[in-house]
Amino acid sequence: MVELINYMKKGLADAPSNPILKFSDYASKIPDVVKFTLGEPDFNTPDHIKEAAKKGIDDNHSHYAPSNGTMGLRTAASEFLAKKYGQKYDPATEVLVTTGVTESIFDTVVATLNPGDVMVVPTPLFSMYMGDLGILNSGAEIVEIDTSTDNFKLTPEKLQQVLEQYGDRVRLLVMNYPTNPTGVMYSQAELDALADVIRDKPIFALCDEIYSELNYDQPHASMEKSLHDQVILMNGVSKAWAMTGYRIGITCAPKEILEQIAKVHQAVVTTEPTPMQDAAEEAFKNGMDDAQPMKAEFQKRRDILYNGLTKLGFDCVKPNGAFYIFAKIPAGLEQDDNKFIYDLVDKAHVAVTAGSCFDKGGAGYVRFSYAVALDQIEEGLKRLEKYVKENKK
Ligand SMILES: Cc1ncc(COP(=O)(O)O)c(C=O)c1O
């Protein structure tokens, strides 16, 4: 019999399965585990949004919507971005509704990269970027910039060095702020300085702003403000309205660029589920400040977890966005983060994510998500304290 598996897409078999999911499955089998691994809010979707989804079903919104998304949702998203962040996109031609930012990333990578092109990724960063199969297909190269020695922020100097090294091959710069996994947020001045490095060059800036509503210490800043014509902006309802399961994101870009990206979306998705678009429209239109109570709760948890971890000897940059803390494993404990997470979960029943999952600069760190109830955070800290006492050499 022919071994068909050997005739599949080259490189696919070597593409790693998501190690975060593998560990999460392992940890879930421990009955009383405290999980700091979640990448989604532990809140429910607001009721008025749920009602909009139900109404969409009852009103027989059961047909294909326009491929770029319903006009209602595109308009609501455009108005939300304009009112909240001063970002200007024409809903008729510059907003595309996607299956979450996950699809926005795939579409953009496929639409912008050619064989030999370089995609620049400041790391540690959300693993989706390094594992995106669009890159495998495009024949482009990923160049990582390790930010761990710069408080987890890309600097203009390091970006400039990469441009000098790779020259015209650089086509796409990936930016995510507030950042997963570090929770770090850039100031507007920092984003402007990075924009200056690539301004007027044939380089797109993919700006993943999915955590824009979860900024604790400053208003949201955006590269769109200083580099509108080169930015491909991504946002969505997953995090700010606790709607990860609804699977609705948006991609915004200048008209000519968006038209090309939309062709990829048409080919892989056609259009998003119509009642889910109704729900997302309600979120953007009538839920402008829905994230505020959740944000206040996250901020409280951040402070408790940050203080607790620091006391236990975990060195971490204080995060000012999203719901993650990236912590260095204290000296005297297992320094291989992949081994550390299994040892910690086996002995202390505390689950965290290995820093190496987020690529260069992540080794020796672990990510704590505080999308976990306060009593769980306190319990987790107690168990960690005992673990550190018993295992530190
Ligand atoms: C930085 C970042 N981008 C995108 C996503 C995925 O977003 P969506 O649910 O809209 O696909 C996540 C989810 O964890 C994320 O952390």
The ligand as a MOL file (V3000), in Angstrom:
LIG
                    3D

  0  0  0     0  0            999 V3000
M  V30 BEGIN CTAB
M  V30 COUNTS 16 16 0 0 0
M  V30 BEGIN ATOM
M  V30 1 C -1.7390 38.2230 20.7650 0
M  V30 2 C -2.9040 37.4270 20.3320 0
M  V30 3 N -3.3750 37.5720 19.0860 0
M  V30 4 C -4.4370 36.8670 18.6620 0
M  V30 5 C -5.0610 35.9450 19.4740 0
M  V30 6 C -6.2190 35.1670 18.9200 0
M  V30 7 O -7.3440 35.9800 18.8550 0
M  V30 8 P -8.7310 35.4780 18.2530 0
M  V30 9 O -9.4710 34.7680 19.3280 0
M  V30 10 O -9.3920 36.7650 17.8370 0
M  V30 11 O -8.4290 34.5940 17.0950 0
M  V30 12 C -4.6050 35.7380 20.7760 0
M  V30 13 C -5.2310 34.7400 21.6630 0
M  V30 14 O -4.7230 34.3340 22.6650 0
M  V30 15 C -3.4990 36.5070 21.2150 0
M  V30 16 O -3.0260 36.3650 22.4540 0
M  V30 END ATOM
M  V30 BEGIN BOND
M  V30 1 1 1 2
M  V30 2 1 2 3
M  V30 3 2 2 15
M  V30 4 2 3 4
M  V30 5 1 4 5
M  V30 6 1 5 6
M  V30 7 2 5 12
M  V30 8 1 6 7
M  V30 9 1 7 8
M  V30 10 2 8 9
M  V30 11 1 8 10
M  V30 12 1 8 11
M  V30 13 1 12 13
M  V30 14 1 12 15
M  V30 15 2 13 14
M  V30 16 1 15 16
M  V30 END BOND
M  V30 END CTAB
M  END
